[in-house]
C-alpha cells in the first residue's frame, strides 16, 4: 500500500478526534441524498416510460404495414406474406390490420371513434386484460362491440346496451350498423380508451365492400324460357364499378359484353361462370344443372373479405423496432410502407423522450451538490491538517503525493455516501414497487401508481460516471494543499 493511501486512511481514523467529523458527516449525507434521488428519478422515469409504451403497444403493433397511397382501398391479404413476415428475424407475431373511422350514436349523444377489427390473428392481450365487464366481440359470429370505459361513461353505455355504429367508407359514404355492447374495457390510457372501439373484422369488410361480388339471378324469359342475369357489385382500386363477364359457355354461344344468357337450349353438362373483378379480387358465381331442381345459381360471398387495411407486426422487444423496420422493407412491395410505433404516435414518444431530461437534470444537480459539499469538507480538512501537511513535506513528501492523499480521502467519503445512497434509494424503490404507496390519477398520468423500473446496467454506469466526476472535481480543492509551506506551519505549531 502506497504512502498516499496510508495517509488517507490515517486521516479517516483521526476524524473522530478532529473537529472535521461533523463536516464529513454532512458531506457524506449530502452525497447519499443525491445518490438516492438519482436512483429514484431513474427508476420512476424508466418505469413510467415502460408502462406507457406498453399501453400504446396494447393498441398498436410495433410496426404497421400498409399501402403508401393514402387513397388506396386496402391491400389483398396474403397468407404467403404473413408466413414470410413471421420468419423475419426479430418478429414475435404478425396479424392482419382492420381499421376505419366511425361514429358511435346512442339515444343521448354521439362520438367520433376509431373502429378496430378483430379476427383470428389479432393480438388482444392488453384489451382482454383490461376488460371490466362482458367479453370481446365474437369475430366468428360477427356480433358485438367493445367500448372503452371513458367512452361508455360519456355515452351512458353498459354491456347489452344497443347503439348505432356508422362506418365511414368514403367522403360521402357512411354506413350504419346496429350493434349490442358485448364488453367494456379500460387500459388506463385515457386518450385511446375514449377513441377506440373493437368490432369483428368481418363487419368492417362487409361495410367497406372493397372487393368484388358477382351474383346471378335466374328469371323467366317468355313462356318456356329461362335466362341467367349476371350482376356486379363493388368497385376497383380506382373507385370504378366492377364489370362482369361470362365464361365456360360453348364456343357457339357469344358471351363478350353480355350480362344475360339464355339457358333453355344450353347443354346440361355446361357450367356457366359469371366472373366479376380481376386478379386476387375476382369473384365467381356458378350456374349448374340439377336433375331434380333444374338450373341453379350459387350464391357468392364476394371477395371483399380478402381486403384488409394492412399488417401488424410485433417485435420481440420494444427496443428492436428500428432494426425490425429495416428488415421488413425488402419483403414488402415497393409501393407499401412500414411505419414504426413511434412514427405513428410521435407526440406520445416525444413526450416520453423528454422525461429523460428530468433524469439528466437531477443527476447534474446531484453531482453539483456533491462537489460543493465535498469541496467545502475537503478545504476544512486541509485547513485543520496544515501542521500535518507541513510535517510531511518537511520529511520529503512532494506536492503530488499530498494531493493524491487528499483525493484518496475524498474518494473514501464519496464511496461511503454512495453506499448509503444506494441503500436508501433501492429501499425506497422496493417499497414503492411492492406496496404502491404513492398513487397517481390514471386520467392524468395513465397509471394508478408511480411505476418503478430499475435498469441495473444503466444505473451502475450512471453511478460510476457520477463518482468519477466527483473525484476528478476534488483535484481543484486538493491543489490548495500545495500552498502550505512547511517552514510556516512548523513555526505555528
Secondary structure, DSSP 8 states (H G I E B T S, - for coil): --HHHHHHHHHHHGGGTSTTHHHHHHHHHHHHHHHHHHHHHHHHHHHHHHHHHHHHHHHS-SEEEEESSTT---EE--HHHHHHHHTSTTEEEEEEE-EEEEEEE-SS-EEEEEEEEE-TT---HHHHHTEEEE---BTTTTB-EEEEHHHHHHHT--TT-EEEEEEEEETTEEEEEEEEEEEEE--S-HHHHHHEEEEEHHHHHHHH--SEEEEEEEEEETTTEEEEEEEEEEB-TTS-B--EEEES--TTS--TT-SEEE-TTS-TT---EEEES-GGG-EEEEEEEETTTEEEE-----SGGGEESEEEEEESSGGGHHHHHHHHHTTS-TTEEEEEHHHHTHHHHHHHHHHHHHHHHHHHHHHHHHHHHHHHHHHHHHHHTHHHHHHHHHTT--HHHHHHHHHHHHHHHHHHHHHHHHHHHHHHHHHHHHH--SB--HHHHSSSB------HHHHHHHHHHHHHHHHHHHHHHHHGGGG--HHHHHHH-
